[in-house]
């Protein structure tokens, strides 16, 4: 039997890099894809030095032709696609009107369209692999709309809805679809991030925390289907409170936490 495979976008740094290393250390053949060729080279060297197996390629998740080419190359070389991790994402923060409109559109292009394209183009390969999984990276900032992160949170709300729909649609194809929900993670994405929420809650997670959470989530296939996986105590508490608290209470809590 060939090694199980995982295809990770945004793999050159941050959560994607940590996830690629985590899966490689546990026997997966890792497909690592990003627009950062230098970062991918460093990642590949680290995986191979540790005795792991890696396949790298340049992928701009907003480019459908690149998605089709990279997935076809990966599947042709390795014959299976056990897990696709839609990790690539970008974040811009600040008052909504102060962020250039092109940056709002860029977040939607990468965080939403990139995830949709990945799911759409990967589906034929996932369907052919027994027990395949699609993992989408969400964010606890989408539990309730966050001031200074309005569009970013909106993109992650879209990912939430897409994940829930595909979980139901693709169950008949034996393709599991789940979402991972961290709060703020210490990556380059949050360097210089100064919002009310980060000042109140801090940046408490590492990329390795999220990578471990992704690994554990992909191991769990109980009788009762589970779609959403919070990472870290803060995200879990916020999600739980959102589930049971009335709308006015959620608004009040978020107003307090963000200093709005």
C-alpha positions as CSV (number, residue, x, y, z in Angstrom):
1,X,0.0,0.0,0.0
2,X,1.2,3.5,-0.8
3,X,1.6,6.1,2.0
4,X,-1.5,8.1,2.8
5,X,-1.3,11.6,1.4
6,X,-2.2,15.1,2.5
7,X,-2.3,18.2,0.2
8,X,-1.7,21.4,2.2
9,X,-2.1,24.9,0.8
10,X,-0.2,27.9,2.2
11,X,2.4,25.4,3.4
12,X,5.5,27.5,3.3
13,X,4.9,29.2,6.6
14,X,2.8,29.4,9.7
15,X,0.0,26.9,10.3
16,X,0.5,25.3,6.9
17,X,4.2,24.6,7.5
18,X,3.6,23.3,11.0
19,X,0.8,21.0,9.6
20,X,3.0,19.7,6.8
21,X,5.7,18.8,9.3
22,X,3.3,17.2,11.7
23,X,1.7,14.9,9.1
24,X,5.1,14.1,7.6
25,X,6.4,13.0,11.0
26,X,3.5,10.6,11.2
27,X,4.1,8.8,7.9
28,X,2.1,10.9,5.4
29,X,3.4,11.8,2.0
30,X,2.9,15.6,2.2
31,X,2.0,17.7,-0.8
32,X,3.1,21.2,0.2
33,X,1.9,24.1,-2.0
34,X,2.3,27.8,-1.8
35,X,3.3,30.9,-3.8
36,X,6.6,31.1,-1.8
37,X,9.0,28.8,-3.6
38,X,11.9,29.6,-1.2
39,X,9.8,28.7,1.9
40,X,8.7,25.5,0.2
41,X,12.3,24.6,-0.4
42,X,13.2,25.0,3.2
43,X,10.2,23.0,4.3
44,X,11.1,20.2,1.9
45,X,14.6,20.1,3.2
46,X,13.4,19.8,6.8
47,X,11.0,17.0,6.0
48,X,13.5,15.0,4.0
49,X,16.2,15.4,6.5
50,X,13.9,13.9,9.1
51,X,13.2,11.0,6.8
52,X,9.8,12.1,5.6
53,X,8.4,12.3,2.0
54,X,7.3,15.5,0.4
55,X,6.0,16.8,-3.0
56,X,6.1,20.6,-3.5
57,X,4.6,22.9,-6.1
58,X,3.8,26.5,-6.6
59,X,0.1,27.2,-6.2
60,X,-1.8,30.5,-6.2
61,X,-5.2,29.4,-4.8
62,X,-7.0,32.1,-6.8
63,X,-5.8,30.5,-10.0
64,X,-8.0,27.7,-11.2
65,X,-5.6,26.5,-13.9
66,X,-2.9,26.1,-11.2
67,X,-5.3,24.1,-9.0
68,X,-6.1,21.7,-11.8
69,X,-2.4,21.3,-12.7
70,X,-1.0,20.8,-9.2
71,X,-3.8,18.3,-8.2
72,X,-3.4,16.3,-11.4
73,X,0.4,16.2,-11.0
74,X,0.1,15.1,-7.4
75,X,-2.5,12.4,-8.1
76,X,-0.6,11.1,-11.1
77,X,2.6,10.8,-9.0
78,X,1.0,9.3,-5.9
79,X,-2.3,7.8,-6.9
80,X,-4.4,9.0,-4.0
81,X,-5.6,12.1,-2.1
82,X,-6.5,11.2,1.4
83,X,-6.8,14.8,2.9
84,X,-6.9,18.2,1.3
85,X,-6.3,21.0,3.8
86,X,-7.5,24.4,2.6
87,X,-5.2,26.5,4.8
88,X,-4.0,29.4,2.6
89,X,-5.5,32.7,3.7
90,X,-4.8,36.4,4.1
91,X,-5.8,38.9,6.7
92,X,-6.1,42.7,6.7
93,X,-7.3,44.6,9.8
94,X,-8.5,48.0,10.7
95,X,-11.6,50.1,10.4
96,X,-13.6,48.8,7.4
97,X,-13.6,52.1,5.5
98,X,-9.8,52.5,6.0
99,X,-8.9,49.3,4.3
100,X,-8.4,49.7,0.5
101,X,-11.3,48.0,-1.4
102,X,-8.8,46.0,-3.4
103,X,-7.6,44.4,-0.1
104,X,-11.2,43.5,0.9
105,X,-11.6,41.8,-2.5
106,X,-8.2,40.1,-2.1
107,X,-9.4,38.5,1.2
108,X,-12.5,37.2,-0.5
109,X,-10.5,35.9,-3.5
110,X,-8.1,33.9,-1.3
111,X,-10.2,33.0,1.7
112,X,-13.4,32.1,0.0
113,X,-12.9,31.6,-3.7
114,X,-9.6,29.8,-3.1
115,X,-11.4,27.3,-0.7
116,X,-14.2,26.8,-3.2
117,X,-11.8,26.2,-6.0
118,X,-9.8,23.8,-4.0
119,X,-12.9,21.8,-2.9
120,X,-14.3,21.8,-6.5
121,X,-11.1,20.7,-8.2
122,X,-10.1,18.2,-5.6
123,X,-13.5,16.4,-5.4
124,X,-12.9,13.8,-8.1
125,X,-9.6,12.8,-6.4
126,X,-11.1,12.7,-2.9
127,X,-14.1,10.6,-4.2
128,X,-11.7,8.1,-5.6
129,X,-9.8,7.7,-2.2
130,X,-11.5,5.6,0.5
131,X,-12.1,7.6,3.6
132,X,-10.9,10.9,2.2
133,X,-11.3,14.2,4.1
134,X,-11.5,17.9,3.3
135,X,-10.3,20.2,6.0
136,X,-11.1,23.9,5.8
137,X,-9.4,26.5,8.1
138,X,-12.0,28.7,9.8
139,X,-11.5,31.2,12.5
140,X,-13.1,31.9,15.8
141,X,-13.4,35.5,14.6
142,X,-16.4,34.3,12.5
143,X,-18.4,33.2,15.6
144,X,-19.6,36.8,15.8
145,X,-18.6,39.6,13.5
146,X,-15.5,41.3,14.8
147,X,-14.9,45.1,14.5
148,X,-11.6,45.8,12.6
149,X,-11.8,42.3,11.1
150,X,-15.1,42.7,9.3
151,X,-14.3,41.2,5.9
152,X,-11.9,38.6,7.2
153,X,-14.6,37.4,9.6
154,X,-17.1,37.4,6.8
155,X,-14.8,35.2,4.7
156,X,-14.5,32.7,7.5
157,X,-18.3,32.7,8.0
158,X,-18.6,31.8,4.3
159,X,-16.1,28.9,4.9
160,X,-18.3,27.7,7.8
161,X,-21.4,27.6,5.7
162,X,-19.6,25.9,2.8
163,X,-18.1,23.3,5.1
164,X,-21.5,22.4,6.6
165,X,-23.1,22.1,3.2
166,X,-20.4,19.9,1.8
167,X,-20.4,17.7,4.9
168,X,-24.0,16.8,4.1
169,X,-23.6,16.6,0.3
170,X,-20.4,14.6,0.2
171,X,-21.3,12.0,2.9
172,X,-22.8,9.8,0.2
173,X,-19.4,9.8,-1.5
174,X,-17.6,8.8,1.8
175,X,-15.8,12.2,1.9
176,X,-15.7,13.8,5.3
177,X,-15.7,17.6,5.5
178,X,-14.7,19.5,8.6
179,X,-13.6,22.9,9.7
180,X,-10.9,23.9,12.2
181,X,-11.5,27.0,14.4
182,X,-8.6,28.6,16.1
183,X,-8.6,32.1,17.5
184,X,-5.4,34.2,17.0
185,X,-2.3,32.3,16.2
186,X,1.3,33.5,16.5
187,X,2.1,33.6,12.8
188,X,3.3,36.3,10.4
189,X,-0.4,36.9,9.6
190,X,-0.9,38.6,13.0
191,X,2.4,40.4,13.1
192,X,1.5,44.0,13.9
193,X,-2.1,43.1,14.4
194,X,-3.6,45.5,16.9
195,X,-7.3,45.2,17.4
196,X,-9.6,45.4,20.4
197,X,-9.9,41.6,20.3
198,X,-6.2,40.9,20.3
199,X,-5.7,43.4,23.1
200,X,-8.4,41.7,25.2
201,X,-7.7,38.1,24.3
202,X,-4.0,38.1,23.3
203,X,-2.3,35.7,20.9
204,X,-2.2,32.4,22.7
205,X,-1.9,29.7,20.1
206,X,1.1,28.5,18.2
207,X,1.1,27.0,14.7
208,X,2.0,23.7,16.3
209,X,-1.1,23.9,18.5
210,X,-3.3,24.2,15.4
211,X,-1.4,21.5,13.5
212,X,-1.9,19.1,16.4
213,X,-5.6,20.0,16.4
214,X,-5.9,19.3,12.7
215,X,-4.2,15.9,13.2
216,X,-6.5,15.0,16.0
217,X,-9.6,16.1,14.2
218,X,-8.7,14.0,11.2
219,X,-8.3,10.9,13.5
220,X,-11.9,11.2,14.9
221,X,-14.6,9.4,13.0
222,X,-17.2,8.6,15.6
223,X,-20.8,7.4,15.1
224,X,-22.1,11.0,15.6
225,X,-20.7,13.2,12.9
226,X,-18.8,16.3,14.0
227,X,-18.1,19.2,11.7
228,X,-16.5,22.0,13.7
229,X,-13.4,21.7,15.9
230,X,-12.4,24.6,18.1
231,X,-8.7,24.9,18.8
232,X,-7.7,26.3,22.3
233,X,-9.8,27.1,25.3
234,X,-10.8,30.6,24.2
235,X,-12.3,29.4,20.9
236,X,-14.2,26.6,22.6
237,X,-15.7,29.0,25.2
238,X,-16.6,31.6,22.6
239,X,-18.3,28.9,20.4
240,X,-20.2,27.4,23.3
241,X,-21.4,30.8,24.5
242,X,-22.5,31.7,21.0
243,X,-24.5,28.5,20.8
244,X,-26.6,29.2,23.9
245,X,-26.5,32.9,24.5
246,X,-29.2,35.2,23.0
247,X,-28.2,37.6,20.3
248,X,-28.2,40.6,22.5
249,X,-25.8,38.9,24.9
250,X,-23.4,37.9,22.2
251,X,-23.3,41.4,20.9
252,X,-22.7,42.8,24.4
253,X,-19.8,40.4,25.0
254,X,-18.2,41.1,21.6
255,X,-18.7,44.9,22.2
256,X,-16.8,44.5,25.5
257,X,-14.1,42.3,24.2
258,X,-13.3,44.5,21.2
259,X,-13.6,47.8,23.0
260,X,-16.2,49.0,20.5
